Amino acid sequence: MTRKLGRVHLISLYQEQPLPLDSGAVQGKMVIGGYFLDLEDSDMWWKTEGMRRVATGEVEVEKLHTHTFKPDQAREAYDLLHDRLGEAMGVLFDWD
């Protein structure tokens, strides 16, 4: 348990199984996850390879974005994510 706006660090492996975490227990808190990184892999090729694939169009990021909301439409955005999650791939707020 932690206070509101407190931090919870998740340090574990949950491979091919759901993370048993009650969403109500973490609302209003900062949840930080981690993963194992081999420090010998200092160039992190996977990071530059991922950006290369986005830049060349091999990964079509536009298809990952399905909805855009203005900040005053936050209620509608969160209703979508809570009630109709299957309709949303990526939800963005347009702050301009």
Helices and strands as residue ranges (DSSP letters): E 7-10, H 23-26, E 30-33, H 45-56, G 61-64, E 67-69, G 71-73, H 74-83, G 85-87, E 91-93
